[in-house]
Amino acid sequence: MGIKKLIESFIEKLPPWLIAGVFKCIKPIPMVKNRIQREYNDIMKELESVVKPYKDSSTTFLQLPETGIDSANILHEMEKLQSKEASKWKHGFVSGAVYHGDDDHIGFLNKVYAINSQSNPLHSDVFPSSAKYESEVVSMTAHMLKPADKNCPSDPDQEICGVVTSGGTESILLAMKTYRDWAHDQKGINTPEMIIPSTAHAAFDKASQYFNIKCIRIPVDNNYRADVAATRKAITRNTIVIVGSAPSFPHGIIDPIEELSELAVEKKVGFHTDACLGGFILPWAKKMGYDIPPFDFTLPGVTSISADTHKYGYAPKGTSVILYRGFELRHYQYYKTTEWPGGLYCSPTFAGSRPGALSAGCWATMVTMGENGYSEATKRILQTALTIKTGIGQISDLYILGDPLWVIAFGSNVVDIYKVMEFMSERGWSLNALHKPPCVHICVTLRHTQPGVSKRFVDDLKSAVDYVKQNPDEKGSMAPVYGMAAKLPVRGIVGDLLERYMDLLYTA
């Protein structure tokens, strides 16, 4: 073993807190700082061509034009850019991102948006239609995710209620804020803790940072499901909520929600099911006979669920639903003030003013889809996913992580999986790079159910693996970046890169 590998091996064995501390100390040293900056600059140059492809082909406005641009010219420019981007997802080459994408569906939603473009749920006296749409969206979603015979409107402690949010992240943030405030008020907990699987969505970590809730991460087992025994050991007097995914974003695996929620009942803490991905797939899959473990309000320990209407609910981007068991819990989410000189003020979510047109589009989507529409869409997605999953399983140099239904993660012990992904990118595919372990996933949507798409994916994947095997020393452009982010023990460097990436996005 070379000296470099020995050093790398030694560093990997050090605890993360020690590595982070050492890096923080040496980072300001001029020689170290300059070397790191050069590395950052090289990586940003690679990224710039990806995130700023219009830099030389489109007019850039760094300040207001002296005279306003003609609206026809603006529309022409936007249509030109939209056409370029639609070609990336229209034919089913993108993992997730666009979940429906049919021209008629898009055209219908555009008309709905135009009709409601001025509406704002904050002003319910002016736009009472917004309250109608949002309350019915919540009711329809709740009906999917509760036992049909056990929701008793006469019992406010058991009625499934909720609000419409701007997306899965806001749904999760609101839920964690709600549990924090509930635990402080009802239990006197001042140092709250939430227990999440290592595969839980990053939004839970964001909630931890925003709301000063300690995040206790538990491992997953060999099937990438949350470890129930580890969860039990992690519960303390400061635990406010336990979390499970249905399914998880990285690997598409449903956590053991029933067992985890039973722990929540036993310890008298909240339990949140993150069904942002699965909320509008799993109920219909279950009705079709798929072996779907219980994950929703049929379990007495489940006290909240997030479900994204803008994913497999096929609504416009910018809507999700957060549901609670009982009005009292939902009340901890609300913001209200009675002492403001501007008058009485309240809002159900983080935002004050909100785009009522998105809520109208969400309502219109759900009503026009109906149960039959969602069932048929789910059937097509799961059949296509099975074809892809079977095809991946027949590539001997790849393995599938766990036993997913439609979010399929795959890795390799033979080839660099990030180089495989880069080859797929050159063939037009946009897939998701994952870490811990290094792998890639495809999130199957209605776009992938188009004729020939699943076969082309498998054929291209076979070609990608063969190419990487035959050219193991070819570095590629982005594969080294993914590899570094996955393996680099100094996580502070990876964090710095993410900051610079976001800086780049906002550089005109």
N, C-alpha and C positions, 0 to 999 in steps of 0.2 A: 504494500500500500504506500502511495506517494505521500510526501509531507503535507500537500494540500488536502488530500482526502483525510489524512489523520486529523488535521486541524478542524476540518468540517465535521468529522465524526465526533470530535471532542465537544465542539460548540453545540451540536444537536442534543447532546446529553445534559447540557446545562439547563437549569430551570428558566422558564421564559422571563420571570421577573428580574433575574440576575443579568440576562442578556440585555434586557431593556435598560437596566440601570447603567451597564457599562457603555452601551451605545449613547445614552444621554450625556454621559461624561465626556466621551471622546468626540462626539459630533461637532462641538464648537472649535476643535483644534483646526487651524487653518489648512494644514495639509490634508487632513481627513475631510474637512468641509469641501475643499476644492475638488477632491477626487469624487466625492459623492455627487457634487453638482454636475460634473462632467457626465457621469453615468445617467443622471436624471435627464440632462439635456438631450443625450442620444436617444433615450427612450421616448421623450416627448416629440422628437422629430419624427419618429416612426408613427406615433399616434396622431400627429397633426393631419397627415394626409387622410386618415380614416374619419376623424371627427370634423374636419373642415374641408370637405371636398369641393365646396362652392367658392372657395376663397378667390380664385382667379377667373371664375366664369360668371360671377354674379356681382352686381353693384353692392358695395359695402357702405352703410350709413353709420358714420361715427358720431354725427350730430344731426339735428333736424335739418332737412333740406330747406333752403330759403323759400322756395315755392313748393307747395304740395305736389306730389307726383299724381298724374292722372290715374283715376281708379281702374280704368281698363288696362293700363300698363301694369299696375300692381297685380291685378287678377291674372294677367297673362304670365307674369313672372312666377307667381305662386303655383299656377297650374303646371308650369314647366318643371319646377322643383318637385311637386307632388307626383308627377308622372315618373320621374326618375326613381323616386322612393317606392312607389307602388310596384314597380317592376321587381323589387327585391322580395316582397311578401305575397304578391298577388297569386303566384303560382305554387305556393306552399313550401317555400324553401327556408322559412324562418321558424325557429322554435318559439312557441308562445307568441307574445306581442300582439298579433292580430288574430282574434279568436273566431270571428265569423268571416267578414270581408266580402260577402256576396254583393254585387253591384246594386241589386234591388233593395237589399237590406240597408246598405249605406245611403242610397237615395232617399229611402223612407225616413231614416233618422235625420238626414239633412233637412228635410221638410219640417219634421217635428221641431228641430232646433230653431229653424227660422221663425216658426210661429211663436215660439216661447223665448226668443232671444233676449227680451227685456225683463223677464220675470226674475224675481229675487225672493227666496223663501224668508229672508229677514223681514220683509214687509208683507206679512201674511194678510194684512187688511187690504192691501192693494192687489195682491196676487194670491187669493185663496186657492186657486187651482194648484199652486205648488204644494200646499198642505194636503190637498186631495191626493196628488200623485205620490208624494213621499209616504203618507200613511198607508196607502194601498200597496206600495212596493214593500214596505216593512211587513204588512200583513201577509202578503203572498209568499214572501221569503220564509216567514215564521211558519206558515202552514206546511211548507216543505220539510221543515226541520224539527217538527214537534210531533208527539203522539196525537193523532187526530181526535181521539176520544178523551184526552186528559187536559186539554187547555180550558180552564174554567174562568171565563171572564168575571165571574162573581168573586174569585179569589185573586186579588191583585198581587199576592206573593208568588203565585204560580203562573200567571199569564205571561206568555212570551211576547215581549215588546222590544222596541229598538229604535234606531234612527238611521237615516241615509247619510253616508259620509263621502269623502272625496276619493277614497280608494282603500285598499287593504291596509296600508301603513297607518292611515288615520284611524281606521277601525281598531287596529291593535293598540295604537297609542291611547286612544280613548278608553279602551277596556282596562289597560294597565293603570291609567290615571284613576279610573273608577274604583278599582280594587284598592289602590293606595288610600284614597279618601275614605272608602268604606271601612277599611281596617283601622285607620286612625280614629274614626268616629265611634265605631262599634267595639273595637278591641284595645284602643289606646296604643296602637303600634306606631312608633316614631322612627324606627329603622327597618322599613319594609324590605322583604325579600320575595323574589319570584323564582320559581323553579322551572327551567325550560330544558328540553333536549338539546344536544349540541347541534342538531339539524334544524332547530326552529328558525323561523324567518328572522332576518337581521332587524326587522322592525321592533322585535322585543328588546334587542340590545339598545336600539335607539330610545325606546321608552325608558330603559334603565338609566341612560345618560340624561335624558330630558327631565325625568321626574325623581331622580335620586333614589331609585329602587335597586337594591343589590341584586345582581343577576347570578343565580346559582345554576351552572350548566351541568347536566347529567349526561353520561355517555349513552350511546346506542349499542345494541347488540350486533351479532354477526349478520342479522337480517335488516339492520339499520332502523330498528324500532327502539323507542325510548326504553331504557332499563328501569323496570318498575321497582326492583329492590334498591337500586341506587337512589331512586326518587324518595322512597320511604326514609332512607338514611339521611337525606338532605333536608327533610322537613324540620323546622325549628319553631319556636314560639313567635318568631317574626315573619313566618311564611304567610303571605297574603293570597297567593294564587299559584296553581300548578297549570302547566300548559302542555297540550298535545297537538299534533298536526294531523290533518286529514285531507290530503296527504301532505308530506313535507315537500318544500320546493326543490331541494337538491336531488332527491332520489325517488320521489313519488311514492313513498311508503307511508301507510297509515299507522300511526302510533297505537299502542294498546290503550285506547281511550277509556274503555270500560274499567280496566284495572286501575288506571291512574285516577279516574274520577271517583272510584270507591275510596281511594286514599284521601281525596279531598273531603268526602263526606265524613270519613272517620275523624279527620283532624279539624273539621269545621272551617275549611278554607275554600276559596273560590276555585273553580276550574274553568279554563278557557279552551275551547276547541278552535284552532285556527283552520277553518275550512275555506279560506280565501280561494284556494285552487279547486277544492272538491265540493263546495256547497251546492253547486248547480250541476254536478255530474253524479255524485254518489247516490242521492235519493232515487234517481231514475235507473242507475245501474242495479241497485238493489231490487227494484220492481221487476227488472228484466231477468233476475235470477242470479246475478253475480254474487259471489260470496263477500259481502261487504260487512265488516264488523260494525257493531253499534258505535256511533260517534256523536249523536245529536242529542236533542232534549228528551229523547226516550230514556236516556240515562239520568237518574235523579241527581247525580253529582255534577252534571254539566250546568254551569250557571251563566255562560255566555258563549256565543259563537260569532266568528267573523266569516262573512261569505261575500265574495266579490261579484257583483252584478256585471262589472265591466270585463270580466274574464269569460267564464262559460255561461254567464247570464246574457252575454252578447249585447249588452247595453253600451252606450258611448263611453269612451274613456273618461274617468273621473267620477265613478260612482261605486259604492260598496255598501254593505249593510252590517251593522253591529247589533246583535240581538242579546237580550238579557232575560233571565228568569225572574220576573217580578218587577213592578214599577219602582219599588224602593231602591233596588240596585241601580236602575237607570237614572234615578234622581241624582246619584253621586257623579254622574257624567256631566250633567247640565251646569252651565255657568249662569249666574243671575246676580244682579246688584240692585239694591233698593235705595241707595244713598247718593247716586250720581246726579249732579245738577241737570244732566241731559235727560233725566226722566228714568222711568223703570226700564231696565234692559235685561234681556236674557237671550241665550243662544244655546242650541243643543250640542253643537260641535265646536271645533277650534275657530273656524271662520265665523265672521259676522255675516256680511253679504256673501251670498253663494249663487252660482249659476243655476237658476231654476230650470233652464232649458235642458241641462243634463239630467235632472230628476224627471222631467217630462219624457225625455228620450228613454230613460230607464223603464218608466212605467209603460210607455208605448211598446217597447221591446218585449217585455214580459207578457203583456196582454196579447200581442200579435203572435208570439211564439206559442203560448199555451202549453199545457202538459204534453200534448202529442208532439209539438215541435221540439221541446227539450228532450223528450225520450228518443225521438228519431235522430237528433244530433248526437246524443250520447252513444247510441247504437253504432253510428257510423265512425265516431272517434275511437271507440273501444275495439271495433273490428280492424280498423287501420293500425291502431297501436299494436294489436296482436301480430299482424303481418310484419311490422317493423321489428318487434321484439323477437319473433321467430327467426327473422333474417339475421339479426345481430347474433343470436345464439348459435347460428351455423357458421360464424366466423371464428375459427378456433383460437385466434390470437386475442380475442376480446372476451370480456365477461360482463354480465349484467349485474348491477348491484341490487341485491334483494329480489323481490318479486313484485314489481310495480304493475300498475294497470295501464296508464297512458303517459306518465312522465318517466321516461326510460333513461337511466344513467348507465353508462358503460365505461369500463377502463381496460387496461392491458398490463400484463406482466412481461410483455415481449417488446412492444414498441412504445415510443413516446406518444402518449395519447394527445398531447397538445399539437404535435406535428401532424397527427391524423386530422385533428380539427382544422388546422391551417390548410391542409389539402382540401378538405371539404369546403372551406371558405372560398377557395379559388374556383371551386365548382359551383359557387353561388349559394351555398348553404350557410345559414347563420345559426350556430348552435351555442350552447352555454358552457363555458369552462368552469369546472368546479374544483374545489380543494378538499383535502382531508377525507378520503384519499383523492389523488389526482384522477379526474374522470371528466366526462362530457355528458350532457344530457340533451335529449330532444323532448320538448313538451308538445304533444300531438294536439292539433286543433282541427277545426273544420277545413282549413286550407289544405291540410295534408290528406284529406279524404278524397281529393280530386283524382280522377283516373290516372294511374301511372306514377303518382308521386311517391308512394311507399316503395315501389319497386326501384325507382331511380335512386332513392335514398340508400337502399341496401346495396345496390350495384356500385354506387359511388363510394360507399363506405368500404366495400371490399377492395376497390381500387386504391383507396387511400391507405389502407393497411399494407397492401402489397408494395406500394410506392415507398412508404416509410421504411419498410423492412429492407428494401433494395438500396435505399439511400439513407442509411442511419446517421451519416455525418453531416447531412445538409441541415443547416441551422434554421433556415426560414427567417421571416421577419418578426412575427409576433410570438411564435412558439417559445423562444427563450424568455420573453417577458412573462408569459403564463407560468413557465417552469420555475422562474425565479420567485414569483409571487407565491407559488405553492410550497417551495422548499426552503426559502430564506428564513433562517431562524430569527434574524433581527427584524421583528415585525414593524418596528418604528420606521424602517426604510420603506416598507410596503405602504404604510400609512402616509408617509410623505409623498409617495408617488400618486396615491389617490387624491391628495390635496392638489397636487400639480395638475392632475388630470381634470379636476373640476375647475381649476383656474383656466385651463386651456379651453374648456367648454364656453367660458364667459369672456374669452378673448376675441374681440371682433376683428 
